Amino acid sequence: MKLEVLVSKHYEELNPNDLIIWRYITQNKEQCLNMTIEALAHFCNVSRSTVMRFAQKIGLSGYSEMKACLRFELEEGTVPMSSNLVSLICDSNIKAIRHFQAQNYDDICQLLYNAKRIFMYGTGSIQKSVCREFQRMMLSLGNIFNEDELREFDDRIRETYPNVEYVCELKIDGLAVSLVYADGHLDYGATRGDGTVGEDITHNVKTIKSIPLTIDYDGDFEVRGEIYMPKKSFNELNRQREEAGEALFANPRNAAAGSVRQLDSTIAAKRGLDAFLYMVPTAAEVGCTTHKEALDYIKKLGFKTNPMTRVCQNIQEVWAFILEMTEKRQTLPYEIDGIVIKVNNLEYQERLGYTAKVPKWAIAYKFPAEEVVTKLKDIIFTITSFL
């Protein structure tokens, strides 16, 4: 079966790293045929195991079978794109596709995925309207896992700013989003993507009730946050999927990520998504001097901020907050996987700056992995060969 057809069938299960791999493959098909798995991982800036998991997610046994599918696709050629179908997709009229004449299920999956690729990766005439380049990069955070590493972070900050104040935020287990407004109206919403260019998800963002469509602001304004699926919505979604005989989502994060990437916004609208906003890249330009002031500012504009956010005067208070939330995390109506610690003073943030990948003024404390007991039912031994 063609590789594109397999990806289309398992699209909801793919995460951002999977999409990076898939984008590279679609843009470099012939080169990928002669690439080792290590080379592909290198060019995509992911691990070897991530490439293997991508292959398995789309129903293949491994990398060799994925290359075989790609070779078949190149030899057979792709199903030609119908201009009528592109028009239907661009109008978001997914139901009208039922009237499109296709020879078989694989053909329609192929056509659907080609249309998705136009939206996701910007091919053809609508490239600029679906791939969003950030004015300021959306960086990830460095991770720490214990009190000693937290104190090392604090020591580095206090070498320059002895009286530093921190803001602690719950690390929501969801999907990072950038919202851009033009003269008070929501212009677009985009995922983090690779940090430089994100995927346009405006049509689905508009279905999230906690995200305002208009704000009282003249000019361009960007705010960033996290789209997530509350536990209640997640449980209800999996109940419905189980009744329908569909595969269950592994966790709320995967469910949220799959929902915001739907082409049909009516699907996302039914899944009870929510969002917390937590950053203004240009906070100083609107008169804020601290991160907490920026949070208060966007709250007044109508954005939903997390009420559990706390200002801490020193690292002892930060650690106390971490311990408190470690105990309370199971009682929250949404999943969190840690605590984000940020220097509160915006001028300090600017002067502390960034490494090549992460800000120096913020860190993410990750909760220990949850441990559960499982039962080993069987072990099957096989003999295989390695390429």
C-alpha positions in Angstrom: 0.0 0.0 0.0 1.2 3.5 -0.7 2.9 5.2 2.3 0.7 8.3 2.0 -2.4 6.2 2.4 -1.1 4.6 5.6 -0.3 8.0 7.0 -3.7 9.3 6.2 -5.4 6.4 8.0 -3.4 7.0 11.2 -3.1 10.8 11.0 -4.8 11.5 14.4 -2.2 9.4 16.2 0.8 11.4 14.9 2.7 13.9 17.1 4.8 16.9 16.0 8.0 14.8 15.7 6.1 12.3 13.5 5.0 15.2 11.3 8.5 16.5 11.0 9.6 13.0 9.8 6.8 12.8 7.3 7.4 16.3 5.9 11.0 15.4 5.3 10.1 12.2 3.6 7.5 13.9 1.3 10.1 16.5 0.3 13.0 14.0 -0.2 11.4 10.8 -1.4 14.2 9.6 -3.7 16.9 10.4 -1.2 15.1 8.6 1.6 15.2 5.4 -0.4 19.0 5.2 0.0 19.1 6.5 3.6 19.8 4.6 6.7 17.4 5.1 9.6 20.2 6.9 11.5 20.6 9.3 8.6 16.9 10.1 8.5 16.9 10.6 12.2 19.8 13.0 11.9 18.2 15.1 9.2 14.9 15.3 11.1 16.7 16.0 14.4 15.0 13.2 16.2 16.1 9.9 17.7 16.4 6.6 15.8 13.6 5.1 18.1 11.3 8.1 17.1 11.6 7.1 13.4 10.9 3.4 14.3 7.8 4.5 16.4 6.6 6.6 13.4 6.8 3.5 11.1 4.9 1.4 13.7 2.2 4.0 14.3 1.3 3.9 10.6 1.0 0.1 10.8 4.4 -1.1 9.5 6.8 -3.5 11.1 9.8 -1.1 10.9 12.0 1.1 8.8 12.7 -1.4 6.0 9.0 -1.9 5.3 8.5 1.8 5.3 11.2 2.2 2.6 9.5 -0.6 0.6 6.2 1.3 0.7 8.0 4.4 -0.4 9.6 2.6 -3.3 6.3 1.2 -4.4 4.8 4.7 -4.3 7.6 6.1 -6.5 7.4 3.3 -9.0 3.6 3.5 -9.2 3.2 7.2 -9.1 0.6 9.1 -7.0 -3.1 9.5 -7.7 -3.6 12.9 -9.5 -5.1 15.7 -7.5 -8.6 16.8 -8.6 -9.1 20.5 -8.7 -12.7 19.9 -7.6 -11.5 18.1 -4.5 -9.0 20.9 -3.6 -11.9 23.3 -3.9 -14.1 21.2 -1.6 -11.3 21.0 1.0 -10.5 24.7 0.8 -14.2 25.4 1.5 -14.0 23.1 4.5 -16.9 21.2 3.0 -15.7 17.7 3.9 -19.1 16.1 3.6 -19.2 17.1 -0.1 -16.3 14.7 -0.7 -18.9 11.9 -0.6 -20.1 13.0 -4.0 -16.6 12.7 -5.5 -16.2 9.7 -7.7 -13.2 7.6 -6.7 -12.4 4.0 -7.8 -11.7 2.6 -4.4 -11.0 3.4 -0.7 -7.3 3.7 -1.2 -7.8 6.3 -3.9 -10.0 8.5 -1.8 -7.5 8.2 1.1 -4.8 9.2 -1.2 -6.7 12.2 -2.4 -7.7 13.2 1.1 -4.1 13.1 2.3 -2.8 15.1 -0.7 -5.4 17.7 0.3 -4.3 17.6 3.9 -0.7 18.0 2.8 -1.6 21.2 1.0 -3.0 22.5 4.3 -0.2 21.2 6.5 2.9 21.7 4.5 2.1 24.6 2.2 2.3 23.2 -1.4 0.5 24.8 -4.2 -1.2 28.3 -4.3 -2.3 28.4 -0.7 1.1 28.0 0.9 1.3 31.2 2.9 -2.2 30.9 4.3 -1.5 27.6 6.0 2.1 27.7 7.3 2.8 30.4 9.8 6.3 31.8 10.5 6.8 33.1 14.0 8.2 36.6 14.5 9.9 35.2 17.6 10.7 31.5 17.9 8.6 29.3 20.0 11.2 27.5 22.0 10.9 24.5 24.3 12.2 24.5 27.9 15.0 22.7 29.5 14.0 20.0 31.9 15.0 19.3 35.5 13.9 16.3 37.7 14.9 17.0 41.3 15.5 19.6 44.0 19.3 19.6 43.4 18.8 20.5 39.7 16.3 23.2 40.7 18.8 24.8 43.1 21.5 24.7 40.4 19.1 26.6 38.1 18.6 29.1 40.9 22.3 29.5 41.6 22.9 30.4 37.9 20.2 33.0 38.0 21.3 34.5 41.3 24.9 34.9 40.1 23.5 37.9 38.1 20.4 38.7 40.0 20.6 37.9 43.8 17.1 39.0 44.6 15.3 37.2 41.8 11.6 36.5 42.0 10.0 33.6 40.2 6.6 32.7 38.8 5.5 29.1 38.9 2.9 27.8 36.5 1.4 24.4 36.0 2.8 22.6 33.0 -0.3 21.7 31.1 0.0 18.4 29.2 -1.4 19.6 25.9 -0.4 21.3 22.6 1.4 24.6 22.4 -0.4 27.3 20.4 0.3 30.8 19.2 -2.7 33.1 18.7 -2.2 36.3 16.6 -4.7 39.1 16.5 -4.9 42.0 14.0 -6.7 45.1 15.2 -8.6 43.1 17.8 -9.7 40.2 15.6 -8.3 36.7 15.7 -6.1 36.5 12.6 -4.8 32.9 13.0 -3.7 30.2 15.4 -0.8 28.0 14.9 0.9 25.1 16.6 4.6 25.3 17.7 5.7 23.1 14.7 9.5 23.2 14.6 9.6 26.5 16.6 10.1 28.6 13.5 7.1 27.6 11.4 3.9 26.2 12.7 0.8 24.5 11.4 -2.3 26.7 10.9 -5.2 25.5 13.0 -7.3 28.6 12.9 -10.5 26.9 11.9 -10.3 24.6 15.0 -9.0 27.3 17.4 -12.2 29.2 16.7 -14.3 26.4 18.1 -12.6 26.6 21.6 -15.0 28.7 23.7 -12.2 30.0 26.1 -10.3 31.6 23.2 -11.8 35.0 22.4 -12.4 35.9 18.7 -12.1 39.6 19.4 -10.1 41.6 22.0 -9.8 45.3 22.8 -6.5 46.0 21.1 -5.4 48.0 18.1 -2.6 46.6 16.0 -0.9 43.2 16.0 -0.9 41.2 19.2 0.4 37.7 19.9 -0.3 35.5 22.9 0.8 32.0 23.5 -0.5 29.1 25.6 -1.6 25.5 25.6 -4.6 23.8 24.1 -5.6 20.8 26.2 -8.4 18.3 26.6 -10.0 18.2 30.1 -10.2 14.7 31.7 -14.0 14.8 31.5 -13.9 15.4 27.8 -11.2 12.8 27.3 -13.2 10.1 29.1 -16.3 10.9 27.2 -14.5 10.9 23.8 -13.0 7.5 24.5 -16.3 6.1 25.7 -17.9 7.2 22.3 -15.0 5.7 20.4 -15.2 2.4 22.3 -18.9 2.2 21.5 -18.1 2.8 17.8 -15.4 0.2 17.8 -12.7 2.8 17.1 -9.2 2.9 18.6 -9.0 4.7 21.9 -6.7 7.6 22.5 -3.8 6.8 24.8 -4.0 10.1 26.8 -5.6 13.6 26.7 -2.5 15.1 25.1 -2.7 12.9 22.0 -6.5 13.4 21.8 -6.0 17.2 21.9 -3.3 17.1 19.3 -5.4 14.9 17.0 -8.4 17.1 17.4 -6.8 20.4 16.5 -5.4 18.9 13.3 -8.8 17.8 12.0 -9.7 19.4 8.7 -13.4 19.4 9.7 -13.8 21.9 12.5 -17.1 20.3 13.5 -15.1 17.3 14.9 -12.9 19.6 17.0 -15.9 21.5 18.2 -17.5 18.3 19.6 -14.4 17.3 21.6 -14.6 19.8 24.5 -11.1 21.4 24.0 -10.0 24.2 26.3 -6.9 26.5 26.5 -4.8 28.3 29.1 -2.8 31.3 27.8 0.5 32.1 29.6 2.9 34.2 27.5 3.0 37.5 25.6 6.2 37.7 23.5 6.0 41.5 23.4 4.8 42.1 27.0 7.2 45.0 27.6 5.7 46.8 24.6 2.3 46.9 26.3 3.8 48.4 29.5 4.4 45.2 31.5 7.5 45.0 33.6 6.9 41.4 35.0 5.6 38.2 33.7 2.8 38.3 36.3 1.7 41.7 35.1 1.6 40.2 31.5 -0.7 37.4 32.8 -3.0 39.9 34.5 -3.0 42.0 31.3 -4.2 39.2 29.0 -6.7 38.1 31.6 -8.3 41.6 31.3 -8.3 41.2 27.6 -10.5 38.1 28.0 -8.0 35.3 27.8 -8.2 32.3 30.2 -5.1 32.1 32.5 -4.4 29.4 35.1 -5.6 30.4 38.6 -3.0 28.1 40.2 -0.1 30.3 39.0 1.9 31.6 42.0 4.6 34.2 42.5 7.5 32.9 44.7 10.0 35.1 46.4 12.8 32.5 46.5 13.7 29.0 45.5 12.4 27.5 48.8 8.9 28.7 48.0 9.3 27.3 44.5 10.1 23.9 45.9 7.2 24.0 48.3 4.9 24.8 45.4 6.2 21.8 43.5 5.6 19.5 46.4 2.1 20.9 46.9 1.2 20.4 43.3 2.7 16.9 43.2 0.2 15.9 45.8 -2.7 17.7 44.1 -2.1 16.9 40.5 -4.5 13.9 40.5 -7.4 16.0 41.7 -7.1 18.6 38.9 -9.6 18.4 36.0 -6.8 18.3 33.5 -3.5 16.6 33.1 -0.2 18.3 34.1 3.3 16.8 33.8 5.3 19.3 35.8 5.8 22.9 36.9 7.3 25.7 34.8 9.5 28.1 36.7 10.2 31.6 35.1 12.1 34.7 36.2 9.4 37.2 36.9 11.2 40.4 35.9 11.0 40.9 32.1 14.1 43.0 32.0 16.0 40.2 33.7 14.6 37.7 31.2 15.9 39.8 28.3 19.4 40.2 29.8 19.7 36.5 30.7 18.8 35.6 27.1 18.8 32.2 25.5 20.9 29.2 24.5 20.6 27.8 21.0 17.5 25.9 22.0 16.0 27.1 25.3 15.6 30.3 27.4 18.1 30.7 30.3 15.4 32.4 32.5 13.0 29.5 32.6 13.0 25.8 33.3 10.5 22.9 33.5 10.4 20.6 36.5 9.1 17.3 35.3 7.1 15.0 37.6 8.5 11.5 38.1 6.9 9.0 35.8 3.8 7.4 37.2 4.4 3.7 38.2 1.8 1.0 37.7 1.8 -2.8 38.1 1.3 -4.9 35.1 1.2 -8.7 34.4 3.5 -10.3 31.9 1.3 -12.9 30.2 3.7 -14.4 27.7 7.2 -14.2 26.0 7.5 -15.1 22.3 11.1 -15.8 21.0 11.8 -15.1 17.4 14.9 -15.2 15.2 15.4 -12.4 12.7 18.1 -10.8 10.6 19.3 -7.2 10.8 20.0 -5.0 7.8 
